[in-house]
Amino acid sequence: MRTFSVNDQGSHEKVDASDIRRRPLSRSNPESAYVLRCTGMEEVTPFGESRSMGPLSTRERALLAGWERARQSRITRGELVAQFGAATASDVVKALLRKGVLQRIGRGVYLAIPLRSQGRPFAPSAATAAAALLANEPYYLGGLWAFSFHRLTEQQYGSRLDAFVTRRRRNRVVANAELVFHVLPAKEFEDGLQTVLADGANLQVSDPERTVLDALDYPSGMGTLRASLGLIAPALDRVDIRRLIDLAARRSQTSTCQRLGVLLTRRNTPKAWLRPLEHRIPKDHPVASMQPDAPRRGSTSGTWRIVENDV
């Protein structure tokens, strides 16, 4: 049983932490206040009330209940204007924002907090917020976040989220994560993507194989190409190699096919599997480097026309 000393006046009364978690935590209660300080837990307020703004109105409860029944978490000002008119819609938005049951994620775009979460600490994930923001345009989520999401690495990357889109957008912070946008041509959204359900929302994400290829095609999202190579090598054990090769041969840059060919050769991938990648590399193609910013020292692969200066 995990216990806490909950009296600041010298008493050492022990309280079961699991029992504390079952109670509403309030800083007005000495025991609760002490546990809040020690554990970093958040104060819990009664269902349907904010910490300071009072209870929800009948109309506000009905709105939230309707959205929840419809499984609609993304709300736009345009929808509210169509339902209530411009003046009333503005009042509704201001009230729900003030009471903490609506969160602004973009201009005229909001996330509704589920009724079942009212009175408890709740924050949408960065991926959910990004998906709501980009719902009406082509996009997918990838980068380091996707490596974690697909369990291609043991590291958990949550402070940054890379979103690939078709038009320029300004980077921003959503749900305590940096949302970084990368503009790609429309054809890049035709393959290697999947829709997944996470946090009650449909997310468009790069699939595991596309996630690996993006790390080579767009290494700036990983930080550096050196970091990309370090992530990809162990991730190859967790993806479909034949699909990875097919996808790279059809859509990736020549330099990506070269580097991927080296990495797959090192893990003794059958030569017959690698032929689609070989066919992407002209025999007179300039000799590249595994790491362009490192000295060109190391063996040169004749097949892949690249200096293996990463080992």
PyMOL commands that set and color helices and strands:
alter all, ss='L'
color gray80, all
select helices_A, chain A and resi 17-22+30-39+58-69+77-84+86-98+115-117+126-133+143-149+186-189+208-217+219-222+225-238+241-251+254-266+271-278
alter helices_A, ss='H'
color red, helices_A
select strands_A, chain A and resi 3-5+14-16+74-76+102-106+109-112+139-142+160-165+172-174+177-183+193-198+201-206+288-289+300-301+306-307
alter strands_A, ss='S'
color yellow, strands_A
deselect
rebuild
show_as cartoon
